[in-house]
Amino acid sequence: MHTQTLSKGRTRLLLRFGAFLALSLTLKPVYAQQVLRDANGDETVPPGTEVQTPLPQPTNRPTATLPGLDDGRTVVTIENGGTNTPAQQNLPTGAEPLSQNERNQRIQPSGQEAPTPTGNFPIIGAQELLKSLDELDRPLTPEEITAYGAAIQSQFPMTPEMIRDYRRRVDESQKAAATPPSGQFPNAITDAKRISLNSAQEPEILLTGPDTVSVMAFYDQTGEAWPVASYVIGKPKSFQVYAMQEGSNQLAVTPLVPHGFSNIIVSLVGESRPLVFEVRTNSLNTHYRRDFTVHGRGPNAASRPLQSGQSEPVARASNDVMMAFATGADIPGNAVRLRTDNRAVKAWSYDGAIYLQSADAVISPPASRILTGPGQVKAYRIRPTSVALVSANGRVSKVRISQ
């Protein structure tokens, strides 16, 4: 009987709960979708629901200890960013949160900071510097003197006297290396010779010296340059020969050995007969320049020889005296130099006559002998006189001659 009563009560309770559940489902309201519009009446997007979370702030700030005066210690707190704790960011909808660096850049200074008072921050090592300056006037200890002397000895091992002696010895060594083995420099010779193209002509000698250059120049009997066509040296390993330039009348000869001997064959332009010369080394006498006037007319000779209104007796090729006055080299020792009032005319008294050297024509007194040297410079042999007439560019002028 009791069991049936309980079953009927449970049945009624279940029926009531089901009816309540059905009624609640039936009465659930239905909402229509709402549309958001802006001030102009256009549809817009609802605001976002993201949560802007600020960056965490450090609870413990790092500190550092710096040395101070009198071995004191100063504790300094190190902060990142600004001095004030940043507040929560108010960002527009959909914007990205700002980084710490951007927030630091946007912080505006509140005002001009006051200058730091002098002396608040000490210079590291100032006390030690002041102490070292005070100790400069004290006497040096033996250890310091020894250390100073060792430093001087390592940096300046030689005294000034030793340095001067060293430089003097170096200079003497270089001078000795540049001086020839004979102990003296060679005697420089510059002269001229008149030669012929005859086969019986004795070979002329060219003296050369080590570390020097000797020049041979060739002219015809009119004084014009006679170009060199070709040349051959007998011993090219002992002597070096160069033509000064293409079509030149000059040859440069340099010895390659301290002692040597050879010969050189020279062929002139337009002349089939060669010229023969001996080449020797000589440390005491060296030909720096030697002009050779060849008895003949070269390709550059003038069509007409220069005439002065009189027959000009031409000196023979073997007349070395006239060649000496024409070139101004190897003048006889007993010849006396005379004065003239014309720099273009030189005069000497020799062997009872006067010898004139001039590129212009001497018309009075009449010349007993005339010789044309290199460069159209001529030598005239006239009787003793105090006045000579010279024709230059169609004008006749007087040349006074005196002792």
C-alpha positions, 0 to 999 in steps of 0.5 A: 500500500505504501509502495503504490503511494510513493509511485503515484507521487513520483509520477505526478512530480515528473508530469509537472516538471515536463509541463514546466519545461514545455512551457518555458520552451514555448515562451522563449522570446525571439529577437530581430537582428539590429542594424547599426548606422552612423550619423549619415545613415550608412551601415557601420561595423559594431565595435570590437570586443578585444581587451587591451592589456598593458605591458607588465611593469617590473616589480623590482628595478635593477640597481648598480653601485658606482665608486665615489669619493674617499672609497665611498659607494653610491647606489644608483637605480637604473630605470628603463623608459620614463620616470613615471609609470605608464598608464593604460593605453586608450587606443582607437578601435582596431588599433595596435598597442604601442610599444615601449619605445614608441611610448618613450618617444611620445613623452614630452619633456615637462621643462628645461632640466636644471644644470647639474651642480659642479662637484656632485659627480666626481672624476674617477681617479682624481685623487690619484692624479692629485697625489701623483702631481704632488709627488713630482717634486720629491727626490727620485729613488735609486730604483726610479733612477735606474729605470729612467736610465734604462729607458733612455739607453733603450730609446737613445743608444748612441750619444750625439758625438757617436751619431755625428761620427757615424754620419761622417763615416757614412759620408766618407764611405759613399765618397770613396765609392764614387771616386775612381780607383785612381783617386781623382776624377778624369780630366775632361777633354773637349776638342776638334780634329780635321780628318780626311777620307783618304785610306792613308789617314791615321785612325783618330783616338777616342778616350773614354772613361768609366761612368762617363759618356763621350760624344763624337760629332761629324761635320763637312768642310763647310761646317754643316752637320754630316749625318751618320748612316751606320756604325759598328763597334768591334767589342760591343760587350766592352763599349756601348754606342748610341746614335743621339737621334735618327739622322743625327751626326752625333754618336754617344760612346760609353765604356762598360768595363773599367779597362777596354780597347776596341775600334769603331767604323762609321759610315756617313750619308752619301759617302762610300768610304768609311771612317775608322777610330780607335776607342780606349778607356782612360781614367785620367783623360777622357774625351767628353766631346770630340768634333770631327771635320771631314774633308768633303761636302756632305748632303747638308752643304750649301750650294755656294760657299760663303764669299767675302769678295775675295778669294779665300785661301782654305787651310789644309785638313791637316792644319791643327793650328787653324782647327784649334782657333776655329773650335777654341780647343787645344789652343797653343800654349804660347798664344796670347788672348787679345781683347775685342769690343765685339763679343762675337769675335775672339782674337789671339796673337800667335806666331807673328800673326793674329787669329780671329774666330768668328761666324761672320765674314772678316773682310779687312785686313785680307786673311792669309788663311781661312778654315771653317769649323763646326757650326759654320764658325771660321778661323782667320789668320790676318796680319797684326792690326788694331782694327778689323772690318767684319760683315754681318747680315750685309752690314760692315762694322769695326772690331777694335783689337787690343792687348 
